[in-house]
Amino acid sequence: MRLTCEDLSFAYQAGVPVLRNLSLDFRPGRVTGVFGPNGCGKSTLLRLFNGALRPQAGRVCIDETPLDRLSTREIACRIAVVPQETPADIPLAVAEIVMLGRHPHRRPLEPVTDHDRRLADDALRRVDLAHLSRRMFSRLSGGERQRTVIARALAQNTPVLLMDEPVTHLDLKHQIGLYRMARDFADCGRTVVMVCHDLYIAPTYADHAILMRDGRVVAAGNTADVLAPENILAAFDCQLPRRLE
């Protein structure tokens, strides 16, 4: 499914715009990385794309259908989200949280199916958490909690995957695993959007990039071109340090 926005604007307070007249196109088969400094509107953009927020101007569409014409359940059957933060005190086990990803696909009071269980089990294996499926979420490390939330989104099995800083708390092995998984999902024809601060590893897995500053797009297109030194300087007011050898 194709995710687009036209002339999108949003403000939490009147007269203080967070996003200004954005028109963007996220296509199937592509991993798009959204980069930019703190407070530039990246997370707000994702919340508008999953229906958690509504724009003051413009619109968000999924396959040309405006998002505001879809119910919350209909959106959740199309778009899965990995949020930036998840409360640690959720009184559920890992497997129960992952199974929540199947909830939009079932009618009220409809029992869990074998298909639901297979998708949830596969998601746990993908994030290397099958051995912790019965552990309470509150007893996990930060990285394990993040992988649980990622597994929940995978179990949702949607054509669009939105991830806000998905590698938060992850060690290097699981960061690379997450990026490879995102690439695999796009190669299967899904639309993948990642908000990232990582300017070293993430760009090697993203074939499209958007660079933002102050609620506007500085550059969009091929990742290598977007993250050119002059654009990094324009967005962040600094140069990207050389990698450590």
N, C-alpha and C positions, 0 to 999 in steps of 0.2 A: 504494500500500500504506500501511496505517495502522501507525504505530509507537507503542507504548504501554509504560508501566511502571507497576507497582502496588507500593506500599509498599517502594520500592527503597532499600536501605541498603548502604553500602560503606565499608570502612576498609582502609588499607594496613597499619596496625598495630593490634593488638587494643586496644580501649579508646579509640582516637582516630578517631572517625567522620569521614569526608569528606562523605558524603551520608547524609541522615537521612529515611527514610520518604517518599520522593518518589513521587507518582502524577501522571503526565503523559500527555498525548495529543497526538501530532503527526499531523496529518491531511493527506491528499492535497489538492493545490490550494492549499496555504498555505505561505508562507515564515515560519518561526518564528525570531526572533532570541533568543539566550540571552545575557543580560547579567549582569554582576556583577563585583566586585573580584577581584584576583588571589587565587588559593588558595581560592575559594569552592566549587570542585567542577565547574566548567563542562566542562573537558577530560576529567575523569574520567567525567562523565555520557556524553559522546560515546563514550568507549572502552567503556563498558558497553553502549551501544546498537549497537556494531558487533561485539561479541563478543570484543574484545581483553581485557576483564576480566569476571569473573563476580561477581555480587553476593553478599554474605553473607546478605542477606534480600531478599525480594521477587523479582520477575521482570520481564524485558523480553520483549515479544511483537511480532511483525510479522504483521499480519492474524490476530491471536489465536493464532498458533503461537509457543510459547515459543522464544526464541532458542537455548537450550541443547539443543533437539531437532534443530537444523540443523547440518550440517557447515560447516566453514570455507568451502568452495567454494559451498555453497548460500547462505550469508550474503552472500558477495561477489557473487553473481548478483543479489542484491536490494538491497544497500547499498554505495554507493561513499563513500569517505572522503578528504577533503583534510586531512592532519594539520597540526599546528601547526609542526612542524619536519621537514625531510628532510635527511639527510646530503648534503653537497656533493660528496663524492668517489666517487659511483657511476660506475663505468667503462662507461657506456653513452651513446649519442647520444640526443638529444631524442626522435626518432621511436621509438627502441627503448623508451624509458621509457613513452611514451604507449601503445605497443602492449601493454605489460604489463597495461593495463586490460582487454584482451580475454582474458587468460589464463583467468579463471574460467569463461568460456563455451566453452572448448575442452577436449576430452579430452586426456589425456597423449599427447604426440607427434603430436597432430593438427596439420596445417599451418595456417598463417594463411590465411584466406579473403579473397575480394574484399570481402565484407561487413565483415570486421574492418578492412581497409585503409580503406574508405570512412568508417567511424566514427572511426578514428584521424585521418585527414586532416581530417575535419570538425571534430574537437576542436581540432586545431592551428590551423585557421583561426579558430575562435571566440575563441581566446586570443591571436590575432595573432602566432603563432610559426611559421607555415609556412616562412618564409624561413630559419629556424634549425634545421630538422628534422634536419640532419646534424651539427650542432655537438655536441661532447661536453658532457654535463651539467655537468661540473666547470668548464667555461670560461664558463659563463653568469653574468650578474649575479644578485643575490639576487631581484630581481623576475622575471627570466626563468625562474629555477628554480621560483619559486612558480607561475608560469603553466604551466610544464611539468607540475607535479604536478596542477594543476587540470585540464589537458587529459587526463591519465591517468584521472582520475575521470570526466570526461565520456565518454571512450571506453568506459568500463565500462558505460555505458548502462543504469543501474539505475533502479528506480522510487523509490528513496530516496537522497538526497544529503546527507551530513553534512560540514560544513566547520568546521574549528577555526581561527579567526583567518585566514580565507582572503585578506584584503587585506594581510597582512604583506608588506612590501617593495614593494608595488605603488604606482605613481604614481597621481595623481588620475584620469587617463583610464582606466587599467585597473581601478581600484577601482570606478568607476561602471559600467564594462563588466561586471565580475563581478556586481555587484548586479543589473543589468538581466538578465543571463543567469539568475541565480537566480529572478528574478521570472518570466521566460519559462518556465523549467522547471516552476514551480508552476502557472502558467496552463495548462500541458499536462497537468495532473493528477498531477504528481509531488509527493513529500513532501520539502521542503527545510528543513534545520535549520542555522543559522549561529551559532557562538559568536563574539561580537563585543565589542570594547572601544569601537568607534566609536559614539558616541551622537548623532552629527549626521547622517551620510549614511545609514548602514544602516537606521535606523528608518523612513526614507521608503520603503523597499522591502519592509519586513516588515509583514505584516498581523496578526501575532500575536507576542507577546513573553513571555519568562519572565525575571524579575529574581531573582537569587539572592544569598544571603549566608550564609556559614558552613554550607554544605551543605543549606540550606533554601530554599524559595521565598518571596520577599518578596511578589511579585505575579505574576499570570499572566492573560493576556487580550488585549484590544485594545491595540496598541502604544502609542497615545497615552495611554491610561489607565495602563498599566503604568509608563511612563516619566514620569509626573507628578512635579513637583518634590519632593513629600513622600516618594515612593517612592525617588527618587534619593538623597535625604538619608538615608533609612533604610538603604539598601544600601551607600552609599559614604562616609557621614559627611561629605559636602560637597555644596555646591550646584553645579549645572552652570553654567559660565561662559557669558555671552552670546556669541553668534557675533560674529566680527569683521565689520564692515560693509565 
